[in-house]
Amino acid sequence: MTGFSPRFSTLRSLRTSATGTVAIATLVSVVLSATMYACSAAEGGATAPLAASDADLAVVRSRLLEPYRDPVSASQARTLVKSQRADGSWPDVNYESKERSGWKTTRHLSHVLSLARAYKSPDLKSPDKTELKKAVNLGLDYWLGKDFKNSNWWHNQIGVPGALAPILLLLDEELSEAQRAKGIEILKRADLSMTGQNLVWLAQIVASRGILERNANLVSAAYARIAEEIRTSLEEGIQPDFSFHQHGPCLYSHGYGAGFASDCSETAVRLAGTRFAFSQEKIALLTHLILDGHQWLARGSTPDYGAIGRQTSRPSQSVRYLSRVARNMIKLDTGRQAEFEALAARSEGQAAPALSGNRHFWCSDTMVHHREAYFTSARMYSRRIVNTDGVSNGEGLLNHHIADGCNLLMRTGDEYSDIFPAWNWEMIPGTTVELKGKLEGSPRRKGETDFVGGVSDGEYGAASFDLRRGPLSAHKSWFFFDDQYVCLGAGITCDSERPVITTLNQCLLRGDVTVCEKGQTRKLQPGETALQGPAWVYHDQVGYFFPAAAQVRIRSGPQTGSWHLIASEDPDRPVEKDVYSLWIEHGTKPDNGKYVYIVGPGMPLTLAAAESRQGAVEVLANESRLQAVRHAELDVVASAFFEPGELRINDRFAVQVDQPCLLLLRKLPGRFAVTLSNPRNEAVCIEVRITAGGQTLQSKVELPGGMEAGRSVTTELQPEK
């Protein structure tokens, strides 16, 4: 199916607050609705005006049409009228289009909608209303008579009915019996089936049909079905951790999740003050989805590209929709207005307080880490979820490794802007991959392991991934602090003749690349360079530090591809980007290979050498059974226990657990804060024992099951006085 959806439900803004002046808003809407139909009642006759029959329906209808009351320019209307053929078609519309994604034939309905808006505009004098009405009817009749269909079901059940609905609502009582009957027949192709965002699109169309039919029960059923979908579950839709799934257990917080948040927030405002209004429980869930889910998977107006599924195949992806969503939610009683104000500003590119914190989405095997200077994430997958969406409508052809430990890093948000046609899709940042040279078949797959997850106390976090893909296996972990994060790989094994690499980054080239090797610092020329055990590499205000010897390669300069390579319906035109790539080579047939590197985002070049010498972060263990680091300045220890065991931090300080788990240990005044999670996403009781300064502290920590399985739990251990 396709993610394309016409914006048939966009609500620009209400003139009054949905929470304080509902009665006034209702009265104004009813008056507007009655006025709009007064001039056409004589011609329609068969259908009673809503204001006379159901005030709530009149309010909802008036608000539905709010976006279409903006004036259409006279020049646009004149052009459409003059260019229209005698049969109602237009020469600039491809009526033979077969595209499954961006179906060009629906441009016809866009033209009809523009004419209908012009016809209903009280301010438009030219062309005159007679010309406009004739053109609207010609265009509408042409579509209804041809009843165009696409091989992609989405257009037939959602796209076309959704684009047709506002046209029918604008004309309503002026529709002929034949137009009304055929139009409603097309709208009936949408029913109250499916789940997630597909259900929301369908229900909106059903509600529009109910208004046209003056069937309040149908309208009520449609909006009640949307309200039912605003729930948490392990099925499609809102997850217990406030990530969003569509197409099965597939992370889609942006894309389908964007449509869900947009349409549900608009619907919530549209229904406020009527008998169809959402409950406060539903408003609270929407608030959590947006503020505790969607906004964390973005940097400013840029999405985490791991959360958009196959939409990496589409240019200019952004999360600017969150501005509209936030401004909708500000009109509702959420108790978090200030956060929505900040979100609106950030997603519009305006100055606003940056998010700061760490969050693990245990239902989606994804960790995000925000600081004022940067955003980064670790995207994984397991037996519980799929790595990405499948190939549909020719999109997402090369997304095979998008969740193989993808570790995106953004400071400004434009580091990967439209890089994807020129990306080497076997070198996605953070991933460890067996290079095949060509990616074939469907990229969608479930993982082969269960030990995949993260532990987070809200400020710091660690994510760990037992990676298995064909002959390749590896244990990968990320440890997130304030000014840096640590990336460890152990047990890297692959019984094939193909080379294995770990990519640190592949982003747009911005300025010089500087390296320090054997005590010598130099700037690299464009091209490819091999480094033997460099101390650090620096590019675009990011330092990459190598505490252990590594075979490192860097490539900088032009890289060519095309959108057609990742979306088969797109034109096969060359796209060239200046790209910076940095990776570690593990060779062929690695046996228990390793890597260690530390990333320092947002630092000036002058600090790179000092940072590499100071060593605030210490790697305590990097083995297949245990990976752990300690940040001395923060007094934080983070570890991934792939099996029960002991982590010895120094001669007087050790941590022991009796179950595989992920652990964060923070030393606080007079006590320890221990945060644990079970990356297998199962309920378990873990006994933790800390030996510190001659004292032994221990506790049994119950980790949750059910919908919260995988969530982190924090407990405090305090020495006996």
Buried (B, 14 or more C-beta within 10 A) or exposed (E): BBBBBBBBBBBEEBEBBBBEBBEEBBEBBBEBBBEBBEEBBEEBEEBBBBBEEBBBBBBBBBBBBBBBBEEBEBEBBBBBBEEBEEEBBBEEBEEEBEBBBBBBBBBBBBBBBBBBBBBBBEEBEEBEBEBBBBBBBBBBBBBBEBEBEBEBBBBBBBBBBBBBBBBBBBBBBBBBEEBBEBBBEBBEBBBBEBBBBBBBBBBBBBBBBBBBBBBBEBBBBBBBBBBEBBEBBBEBBBBBBBBBBBBBBBBBBBBBBBBBBBBBBBBBBBBBBBBBBBEEEBBBBBBBBBBBBBBBBBBBBBBBBBBBBBBBBBEEBBBBBBBBBBBBBBBBBBEBBEBBBBBBBBBBBEEBEBBEBBBBBBBBBBBBBBBEBBBBBBBBBBEBBBBBBBBBBBBBBBBBBBBBBBBBBBBEBBBBBBBBBBBBBBBBBBBBBBBEEEBEEBBBBEBBBBBBBBBBBEBBBBBBBBBEBEEBBBBBBBBBBBBBBBBBBBBBBBEBEBBBBBBBBBBBBBEEBBBBBEEEBEEBEEEEBEBEEBBBBBBBBBBBBBBEEBBBBBBBBEBEBBBBBBBBBBEEEEBEBBBBBBBBBBEBBBEEBBBBBBBBBBBEBEBBBEBBEEEBBBBBBBBBBBBBBBBEEBEBBBBBBBEBBEBBBEEEBBBBBBBBBBBBBBBEEEEBBBBBBBBBBEEBEBEBBBBBEEEEBEBEBEBBBEBBBBBBBBBEBEBEE
